[in-house]
Amino acid sequence: MAKRRPRSVTCVVGDVPVGGGNPIVVQSMTNTDTADTTATVNQVMALAQAGSELVRITVNHDKAAQAVPAIVGTLRDFGCNVPIVGDFHYNGHILLREYPDCARALAKYRINPGNVNIGKKHDDNFRTMVEAAIEHGKPVRIGVNWGSLDQVLLTRLMDANSRLPEPLSAGEVTLEAMVRSALESALAAEAYGLPHDHIVLSAKVSGVLDLISVYRKLAHACDYPLHLGLTEAGMGAKGMIASAAGMSVLLLEAIGDTIRVSLTPRPNGDRCEEVEACKQLLQSLEIRSFTPQVTACPGCGRTTSTFFQEMAEDIQAYLGRRMPEWGEAYEGVEGMKVAVMGCIVNGPGESKHADIGISLPGTFEEPVAPVYVDGRLHRTLRGERIVAEFIDILDSYVDARYASRRPSNPVT
């Protein structure tokens, strides 16, 4: 698994350490009306169960702020201890001041310096939010977004740029303004008394190359933990691929301490899809492991039967069902690699590279399915019970390989 270089300080959110070489944190955000306590609790619990280690909720009006303590309290009653982050825009200074129970219940505040008056004639609103964080001992994410950038700062930089012998492009100046906004806001927060290790920065854009550029600049300029993600990744494959294209480059450069894939869900779609995308991204880069991975070939004219496709799907689903139990009982099982291949061309080779794998017979091939364990031929399966027999072998393999690393029970 890839090693992370500790290039940032550690900011603790609830009980989750962010930065400082700690594991990269997966986070997500609800899309419920926060004032609807039941709907918000249910979605937070679903996101947490899917693997979100921080969950952000919108706090945009009085009823939302009033609901926050009940949301957090209900989650704790259900045994869900995921830290809840409050997302504030425009009126956060009012809500945090008028609803101290809300301010206390949240694990972190997200502040957008582009819409809380910083950079205008005064930064009183920004200062009020920072002072609330100081009073309640909460960290803050200073989240700059190019869709709501501090216009006073941007105008000043654009004017200065226009006087240069060789002016930069408007896009380059915009990225520079984002970096300046984040850093100047962080320094202002520290000047008001917020500890250095209570600050996380983000600079959200929607273009992949812009994302890479702005975060490289931020990482070079500071040691605050950085939250990565496209601000509006989009829907489905586009959103996932764009997010992976941008964040992979940065993560492999050890830039980024917490991530979100901000997918636009389909109508009535599953919000947890973005959590799964984050986990798969980190696991594909061998930065973190969450669940055993199935390698399966795409199929071709040698695999006209859908049997191997159905088996790959069945095995993936089986692993998903067993992981909650396995994860509690077997340390390291989340890194297991399983191969389900469809013909003799690459099947045996891929199966040998996996921890455990099966090579199914392709069209017109001999109807046998060799099973490989730790690179060696273990058994050859035949007949109608190939799937069931392979699952039995898989269960035995997990128990034999990972049992010695089962957490020991304390002596009472």
C-alpha positions in Angstrom: 0.0 0.0 0.0 1.3 3.5 -0.9 2.9 5.4 1.9 1.7 9.0 2.7 4.2 11.7 3.4 3.1 13.9 6.3 3.2 17.3 4.5 0.4 18.8 6.6 -0.4 19.3 10.2 -3.1 17.2 11.9 -6.6 18.8 12.4 -8.9 16.6 14.5 -12.6 16.7 13.5 -14.7 15.1 16.2 -12.5 12.0 16.7 -11.2 11.9 13.1 -7.6 13.1 12.5 -7.2 14.9 9.2 -3.8 15.5 7.7 -0.4 14.9 9.3 0.1 11.6 7.4 -3.1 10.1 8.8 -5.2 8.0 6.4 -7.0 10.1 3.8 -10.6 10.8 5.0 -13.7 10.0 2.9 -16.4 12.5 3.3 -19.8 13.3 1.8 -22.7 15.7 2.1 -26.5 15.2 2.6 -29.0 16.6 0.1 -31.9 16.5 2.5 -33.7 19.5 4.0 -31.8 19.7 7.2 -34.9 20.9 9.0 -36.4 17.4 8.2 -34.7 15.7 11.1 -35.8 12.2 10.2 -34.7 12.4 6.6 -31.4 13.9 7.5 -30.6 11.3 10.2 -31.5 8.5 7.9 -29.3 9.8 5.1 -26.4 10.5 7.4 -26.6 7.0 8.8 -26.7 5.5 5.3 -23.6 7.6 4.3 -21.8 6.6 7.4 -22.6 2.9 6.9 -21.3 3.2 3.3 -18.0 4.5 4.7 -18.2 8.2 4.9 -16.0 9.3 7.8 -17.2 12.9 7.8 -20.7 14.0 6.8 -21.6 17.7 6.0 -25.0 19.1 6.3 -26.5 22.4 5.1 -27.2 24.9 7.8 -28.9 27.7 5.9 -31.8 29.0 8.1 -33.2 29.1 11.6 -35.1 25.8 11.4 -32.0 24.0 10.0 -29.9 25.4 12.9 -32.6 24.4 15.4 -32.6 20.9 14.0 -28.8 20.3 14.3 -28.7 19.3 18.0 -31.6 16.8 17.5 -29.9 15.4 14.4 -26.6 14.8 16.2 -28.3 13.5 19.4 -30.5 11.1 17.5 -27.4 9.8 15.5 -25.6 9.2 18.8 -28.6 7.4 20.2 -28.5 5.0 17.3 -24.7 4.5 17.8 -23.7 6.5 14.8 -20.7 8.7 15.8 -19.7 10.1 12.5 -18.7 13.8 12.9 -21.2 16.2 11.5 -19.9 19.3 9.7 -22.1 22.4 9.3 -22.0 24.1 5.8 -22.6 27.9 6.2 -23.1 30.6 3.6 -24.1 34.2 3.9 -25.8 34.0 7.3 -23.5 31.6 9.2 -22.4 34.4 11.6 -26.0 35.0 12.6 -26.9 31.3 13.0 -23.8 30.4 15.0 -24.4 33.3 17.3 -28.1 32.9 17.8 -28.1 29.1 18.1 -25.2 28.1 20.4 -26.6 24.5 20.8 -26.1 24.1 17.0 -22.6 25.5 17.3 -21.7 23.1 20.0 -23.2 20.0 18.3 -21.3 20.4 15.1 -17.8 18.9 14.8 -16.6 21.5 12.3 -17.8 24.6 10.4 -17.3 25.2 6.7 -16.9 28.9 5.9 -16.8 30.2 2.3 -14.8 33.5 2.5 -16.3 34.7 -0.7 -19.8 35.2 0.8 -19.3 36.2 4.4 -18.1 39.8 3.7 -14.3 39.2 4.0 -12.6 41.4 1.5 -15.3 44.0 1.5 -15.3 47.0 3.8 -15.1 44.7 6.8 -14.8 41.1 7.7 -17.0 41.2 10.8 -19.1 38.3 9.7 -16.1 36.1 9.1 -14.6 37.1 12.4 -17.9 36.2 14.2 -17.8 32.7 12.8 -14.2 32.2 13.7 -14.9 33.4 17.2 -17.7 30.9 17.5 -15.3 28.2 16.5 -12.8 29.4 19.1 -15.5 29.5 21.8 -16.7 26.0 21.2 -13.3 24.5 20.3 -14.2 23.6 16.7 -12.0 23.4 13.6 -13.0 25.3 10.5 -12.7 24.5 6.8 -12.1 27.6 4.8 -13.6 26.6 1.5 -12.9 28.8 -1.4 -15.0 28.2 -4.5 -14.5 29.8 -7.9 -18.2 30.2 -8.3 -18.4 32.5 -5.3 -14.9 34.0 -5.1 -14.2 37.2 -3.2 -14.9 39.7 -5.9 -12.9 42.6 -4.2 -9.8 40.4 -4.1 -10.3 39.2 -7.7 -10.8 42.7 -9.0 -7.7 43.9 -7.3 -5.6 41.1 -8.8 -7.1 41.5 -12.2 -6.3 45.3 -12.2 -2.7 44.5 -11.1 -2.4 41.9 -13.7 -3.5 44.2 -16.5 -0.6 46.5 -15.7 2.0 43.8 -16.2 4.2 43.8 -19.3 3.0 40.2 -20.0 -0.4 39.8 -18.3 -1.5 36.3 -17.2 -4.8 34.9 -18.5 -8.0 35.6 -16.7 -8.1 31.9 -15.7 -4.6 32.0 -14.2 -5.5 35.2 -12.2 -8.6 33.5 -10.9 -6.7 30.5 -9.6 -4.2 32.9 -8.0 -7.1 34.8 -6.4 -8.4 31.5 -5.0 -5.1 30.6 -3.4 -4.8 34.1 -2.0 -8.3 34.1 -0.6 -7.7 30.8 1.2 -4.4 31.7 2.7 -5.3 35.3 3.7 -8.5 34.0 5.3 -6.5 31.4 7.2 -4.1 34.0 8.4 -6.9 36.2 9.5 -8.5 33.4 11.4 -5.3 32.7 13.2 -4.9 36.4 14.0 -8.4 36.3 15.7 -7.2 33.3 17.8 -8.0 30.1 15.9 -5.2 27.6 16.4 -3.1 26.7 13.3 -4.1 23.1 13.6 -7.8 23.9 13.6 -7.9 24.9 10.0 -8.5 22.9 6.8 -8.4 24.6 3.4 -10.1 23.8 0.1 -10.2 25.5 -3.3 -13.0 24.0 -5.4 -13.1 24.3 -9.2 -15.0 22.2 -11.7 -12.1 21.7 -14.3 -9.7 18.9 -13.8 -6.5 20.7 -14.9 -7.5 23.8 -12.8 -8.0 21.5 -9.8 -4.5 20.1 -10.2 -3.0 23.5 -10.6 -4.7 25.3 -7.7 -4.0 22.5 -5.2 -0.3 22.3 -6.2 -0.1 26.0 -5.5 -1.9 25.6 -2.1 0.2 22.6 -1.1 3.4 24.5 -1.9 2.3 27.6 0.1 1.1 26.1 3.4 0.9 23.1 5.6 -2.8 23.2 6.4 -4.7 19.9 5.7 -6.3 20.1 2.2 -9.8 18.9 1.2 -9.9 17.7 -2.4 -12.7 17.5 -4.9 -14.3 19.1 -7.9 -17.0 21.5 -6.9 -19.5 20.2 -9.4 -18.2 16.9 -10.7 -21.4 16.1 -12.7 -23.4 12.9 -13.1 -22.5 9.3 -13.4 -19.5 8.2 -15.4 -18.5 11.8 -16.2 -18.4 12.9 -12.5 -16.5 9.8 -11.4 -14.0 9.9 -14.2 -13.4 13.6 -13.9 -12.9 13.4 -10.1 -10.6 10.4 -10.4 -8.6 12.1 -13.2 -7.9 15.2 -11.1 -7.6 13.8 -7.6 -5.4 10.8 -8.6 -2.7 13.1 -9.8 -2.7 15.1 -6.6 -3.1 12.1 -4.3 -0.1 10.4 -5.9 1.9 13.6 -5.2 0.8 13.3 -1.6 -1.4 16.3 -1.9 -4.8 16.0 -0.1 -5.9 14.8 3.2 -9.7 14.4 2.8 -11.7 13.9 -0.4 -15.2 14.0 -1.8 -16.6 13.0 -5.2 -19.4 15.5 -5.6 -21.7 13.6 -7.9 -25.1 14.9 -9.1 -27.4 12.0 -8.1 -30.1 10.7 -10.5 -33.6 11.5 -9.4 -34.2 9.4 -6.3 -30.7 8.1 -6.7 -28.5 6.7 -4.0 -26.4 9.4 -2.4 -24.0 6.7 -1.2 -22.7 6.4 -4.7 -20.3 9.2 -4.1 -18.9 7.5 -1.0 -18.3 4.3 -3.0 -16.5 6.3 -5.7 -14.2 7.8 -3.0 -13.3 4.4 -1.6 -12.7 2.9 -5.0 -10.4 5.8 -5.9 -8.3 5.4 -2.8 -8.2 1.6 -3.1 -7.3 1.7 -6.8 -4.3 3.9 -6.0 -3.4 1.5 -3.2 -3.6 4.3 -0.6 -6.3 2.7 1.5 -8.2 -0.6 1.4 -11.9 -1.0 2.2 -13.2 -4.2 0.6 -11.8 -7.2 -1.4 -11.4 -6.4 -5.0 -12.6 -8.5 -7.9 -10.7 -8.6 -11.1 -12.9 -9.8 -14.0 -12.2 -9.7 -17.8 -14.5 -7.6 -20.0 -15.5 -10.6 -22.2 -15.0 -11.2 -25.9 -16.0 -13.7 -28.6 -14.3 -16.4 -26.6 -16.8 -15.8 -23.7 -20.2 -15.7 -25.4 -21.7 -17.3 -22.3 -22.8 -14.8 -19.6 -21.9 -17.3 -16.9 -18.6 -15.8 -16.0 -20.2 -12.3 -15.9 -23.0 -13.5 -13.6 -20.4 -15.3 -11.4 -18.2 -12.2 -11.1 -21.3 -10.2 -10.1 -22.3 -12.9 -7.6 -18.8 -13.0 -6.0 -18.7 -9.2 -5.8 -22.1 -9.1 -4.1 -21.0 -12.0 -1.8 -17.9 -10.1 -0.7 -20.0 -7.0 0.0 -22.3 -9.0 2.2 -19.6 -10.7 4.2 -17.3 -7.7 4.7 -19.1 -6.3 7.8 -18.5 -9.6 9.5 -15.1 -10.3 8.0 -13.9 -6.8 8.8 -14.6 -7.3 12.5 -13.0 -10.7 12.6 -10.1 -10.6 10.2 -7.5 -7.9 10.0 -6.3 -7.2 6.5 -9.1 -9.0 4.6 -10.1 -5.8 3.0 -7.0 -6.0 0.9 -7.7 -9.4 -0.6 -7.7 -9.7 -4.4 -10.1 -12.1 -6.1 -10.1 -13.0 -9.9 -13.0 -14.3 -11.8 -11.9 -14.8 -15.4 -13.8 -16.0 -18.5 -11.4 -18.0 -20.6 -8.0 -19.7 -20.9 -6.2 -16.8 -22.6 -5.5 -14.6 -19.5 -7.6 -16.5 -16.9 -4.9 -18.7 -15.3 -2.3 -15.8 -15.3 -4.7 -13.3 -13.7 -5.8 -15.9 -11.2 -2.2 -16.5 -10.2 -1.6 -12.8 -9.6 -4.7 -12.6 -7.3 -4.8 -14.0 -3.8 -7.5 -16.4 -5.0 -8.9 -16.8 -8.5 -10.9 -19.0 -10.8 -10.5 -19.3 -14.6 -13.8 -20.3 -16.1 -14.1 -22.2 -19.4 -14.7 -20.0 -22.5 -16.7 -21.0 -25.5 -15.6 -24.4 -27.0 -13.1 -24.9 -24.2 -12.9 -27.9 -21.9 -15.7 -27.5 -19.3 -13.3 -27.2 -16.3 -12.5 -24.3 -14.0 -9.1 -24.3 -12.3 -8.9 -22.5 -9.0 -5.6 -20.8 -7.9 -4.7 -19.9 -4.3 -1.7 -17.8 -3.6 -0.4 -18.3 -7.1 -0.7 -22.1 -7.2 -3.3 -24.5 -8.6 -5.5 -25.5 -5.8 -8.4 -27.5 -7.4 -10.1 -27.9 -10.7 -13.9 -27.6 -10.5 -16.5 -29.2 -12.8 -20.2 -29.5 -13.1 -23.2 -27.4 -12.0 -21.9 -26.3 -8.5 -18.8 -24.3 -9.6 -20.0 -21.1 -8.0 -21.0 -22.7 -4.7 -17.8 -24.7 -4.5 -15.7 -21.6 -5.3 -17.4 -19.7 -2.5 -16.7 -22.6 -0.1 -13.0 -22.4 -1.1 -13.1 -18.6 -0.7 -14.5 -18.9 2.8 -11.9 -21.5 3.8 -9.2 -19.3 2.4 -10.2 -16.2 4.4 -10.4 -18.3 7.6 -7.0 -19.9 7.0 -5.1 -16.8 5.8 -6.5 -14.2 8.1 -7.5 -16.1 11.2 -4.0 -15.7 12.8 -4.5 -11.9 12.6 -8.0 -12.0 14.3 -8.0 -9.4 17.1 -7.5 -11.2 20.4 -10.1 -11.0 23.1 -9.1 -9.2 26.3 -8.6 -11.4 29.3 -11.4 -10.7 31.9 
